[in-house]
């Protein structure tokens, strides 16, 4: 018996992708600008001095 001829046809994984996939000239993704060291330190100091927020007690019945 020829097992290669039996079974379902091959799925989508063997088909080439559409023409819009990875076209040349597509706009590159832009990464957001990195935070400077001074901005990072300022954000960390502000977080250290901020009051601690406690979670409200949850109802045990829910």
PALUMPA-896384 format. One record per atom (N, C-alpha, C, O): x, y, z; residue in one letter. Coordinates in Angstrom, 1 decimal. Layout:
N
X Y Z A
...
***
This chain:
62
0.9 -1.2 0.0 X
0.0 0.0 0.0 X
0.9 1.2 0.0 X
1.9 1.3 0.7 X
0.5 2.2 -0.8 X
1.2 3.5 -0.8 X
0.7 4.5 0.2 X
-0.3 5.1 -0.1 X
1.4 4.6 1.3 X
0.9 5.5 2.4 X
1.0 7.0 2.0 X
0.3 7.8 2.7 X
1.8 7.3 1.1 X
1.9 8.7 0.7 X
0.7 9.2 0.0 X
0.4 10.4 0.1 X
-0.1 8.4 -0.6 X
-1.3 8.8 -1.3 X
-2.5 8.8 -0.4 X
-3.6 9.3 -0.9 X
-2.4 8.3 0.8 X
-3.6 8.2 1.6 X
-3.7 9.4 2.6 X
-2.7 10.0 2.8 X
-4.8 9.7 3.1 X
-5.0 10.7 4.1 X
-5.5 12.0 3.4 X
-5.8 12.1 2.2 X
-5.6 13.0 4.3 X
-6.1 14.3 3.8 X
-5.0 15.1 3.1 X
-3.8 14.8 3.2 X
-5.4 16.1 2.3 X
-4.4 16.9 1.6 X
-3.6 17.7 2.6 X
-4.1 18.0 3.7 X
-2.5 18.2 2.2 X
-1.6 19.0 3.1 X
-2.4 20.3 3.4 X
-3.1 20.9 2.6 X
-2.1 20.8 4.6 X
-2.8 22.0 5.1 X
-2.1 23.3 4.6 X
-1.3 23.3 3.7 X
-2.5 24.4 5.3 X
-2.0 25.7 4.9 X
-0.5 25.9 5.2 X
0.1 26.8 4.6 X
0.1 25.1 6.0 X
1.5 25.3 6.4 X
2.4 25.0 5.2 X
3.6 25.5 5.3 X
2.0 24.4 4.2 X
2.8 24.1 3.0 X
2.6 25.1 1.9 X
3.3 25.1 0.9 X
1.5 25.9 2.0 X
1.2 26.9 1.0 X
2.1 28.2 1.2 X
2.3 28.6 2.3 X
2.5 28.8 0.1 X
3.2 30.1 0.2 X
2.3 31.2 0.8 X
1.0 31.1 0.6 X
2.8 32.1 1.5 X
2.0 33.2 2.0 X
1.6 34.1 0.9 X
2.1 34.1 -0.2 X
0.7 35.0 1.3 X
0.1 35.9 0.3 X
1.1 36.9 -0.2 X
2.2 37.0 0.4 X
0.8 37.7 -1.2 X
1.7 38.7 -1.8 X
2.0 39.8 -0.8 X
3.0 40.5 -1.0 X
1.2 40.1 0.2 X
1.4 41.2 1.1 X
2.4 40.9 2.2 X
2.7 41.7 3.0 X
2.8 39.6 2.3 X
3.7 39.2 3.4 X
5.1 39.7 3.1 X
5.7 39.3 2.1 X
5.7 40.5 4.0 X
7.1 40.9 4.0 X
7.4 41.5 2.6 X
8.4 41.1 2.0 X
6.6 42.5 2.2 X
7.0 43.1 0.9 X
8.2 44.0 1.1 X
8.4 44.6 2.2 X
8.9 44.2 0.1 X
10.1 45.1 0.1 X
9.5 46.6 0.2 X
8.5 46.9 -0.4 X
10.2 47.4 0.9 X
9.8 48.8 1.0 X
8.8 49.1 2.1 X
8.3 50.2 2.2 X
8.5 48.1 2.9 X
7.5 48.3 4.0 X
8.1 49.2 5.0 X
9.3 49.1 5.2 X
7.3 50.0 5.7 X
7.9 50.9 6.8 X
8.4 50.0 7.9 X
7.8 49.0 8.3 X
9.6 50.4 8.4 X
10.2 49.7 9.5 X
9.5 50.1 10.8 X
9.0 51.2 11.0 X
9.5 49.1 11.8 X
8.8 49.4 13.0 X
9.8 50.3 13.8 X
11.0 50.2 13.8 X
9.2 51.3 14.5 X
10.0 52.3 15.2 X
9.9 51.9 16.7 X
8.9 51.8 17.3 X
11.1 51.8 17.3 X
11.2 51.5 18.8 X
11.0 52.8 19.5 X
11.5 53.9 19.1 X
10.3 52.8 20.6 X
10.2 54.1 21.4 X
11.6 54.5 21.9 X
12.4 53.7 22.2 X
11.7 55.8 22.1 X
13.0 56.3 22.6 X
13.3 55.8 24.0 X
12.4 55.7 24.9 X
14.5 55.5 24.3 X
14.9 55.0 25.7 X
14.9 56.1 26.7 X
15.2 57.3 26.3 X
14.7 55.8 27.9 X
14.6 56.8 29.0 X
16.1 57.1 29.4 X
16.9 56.2 29.5 X
16.4 58.4 29.6 X
17.7 58.7 30.0 X
17.9 58.4 31.5 X
17.0 58.1 32.2 X
19.2 58.4 31.9 X
19.5 58.0 33.3 X
18.9 59.0 34.2 X
18.4 58.6 35.3 X
18.9 60.3 33.9 X
18.3 61.3 34.8 X
16.8 61.1 34.9 X
16.3 61.3 36.0 X
16.1 60.8 33.8 X
14.7 60.6 33.9 X
14.4 59.4 34.7 X
13.4 59.3 35.4 X
15.2 58.3 34.5 X
15.0 57.1 35.3 X
15.1 57.4 36.8 X
14.3 56.9 37.6 X
16.2 58.1 37.2 X
16.4 58.4 38.6 X
15.3 59.3 39.2 X
14.8 59.0 40.3 X
14.8 60.2 38.4 X
13.7 61.1 38.8 X
12.4 60.2 39.0 X
11.7 60.4 40.0 X
12.2 59.3 38.1 X
11.0 58.5 38.3 X
11.1 57.5 39.5 X
10.1 57.3 40.1 X
12.3 57.0 39.7 X
12.5 56.1 40.8 X
12.4 56.9 42.2 X
11.8 56.3 43.1 X
12.9 58.1 42.2 X
12.8 58.9 43.4 X
11.3 59.3 43.7 X
10.9 59.3 44.9 X
10.6 59.6 42.7 X
9.2 60.0 42.8 X
8.4 58.7 43.3 X
7.5 58.9 44.1 X
8.7 57.6 42.8 X
8.0 56.3 43.3 X
8.4 56.0 44.7 X
7.6 55.5 45.4 X
9.6 56.3 45.1 X
10.0 56.0 46.5 X
9.3 56.9 47.5 X
9.0 56.5 48.6 X
9.0 58.2 47.1 X
8.4 59.1 48.0 X
6.9 59.1 47.9 X
6.2 59.7 48.7 X
6.3 58.4 47.0 X
4.9 58.3 46.8 X
4.3 57.5 48.0 X
4.9 56.5 48.4 X
3.1 57.8 48.4 X
2.5 57.0 49.5 X
2.1 55.6 49.0 X
1.7 55.5 47.8 X
2.2 54.7 49.8 X
1.8 53.3 49.5 X
0.3 53.1 49.4 X
-0.4 53.5 50.4 X
-0.2 52.6 48.3 X
-1.6 52.4 48.2 X
-1.9 51.0 48.6 X
-1.3 50.0 48.1 X
-2.8 50.8 49.6 X
-3.2 49.5 50.0 X
-4.5 49.1 49.3 X
-5.3 49.9 48.9 X
-4.6 47.8 49.0 X
-5.8 47.2 48.3 X
-6.9 47.3 49.3 X
-6.8 47.0 50.5 X
-8.1 47.6 48.8 X
-9.3 47.6 49.7 X
-9.6 46.1 50.1 X
-9.4 45.2 49.3 X
-10.1 45.9 51.3 X
-10.4 44.5 51.7 X
-11.6 44.0 50.8 X
-12.5 44.7 50.5 X
-11.4 42.8 50.4 X
-12.4 42.2 49.5 X
-13.4 41.3 50.4 X
-13.0 40.8 51.4 X
-14.6 41.3 49.9 X
-15.6 40.6 50.6 X
-15.4 39.1 50.4 X
-15.3 38.6 49.3 X
-15.3 38.3 51.5 X
-15.0 36.8 51.3 X
-16.1 36.1 50.7 X
-15.9 35.0 50.1 X
-17.4 36.6 50.6 X
-18.5 36.0 50.0 X
-18.4 36.0 48.5 X
-19.0 35.1 47.8 X
-17.7 36.9 47.9 X
-17.6 37.0 46.5 X
-16.5 36.3 45.9 X
-16.3 36.2 44.7 X
***
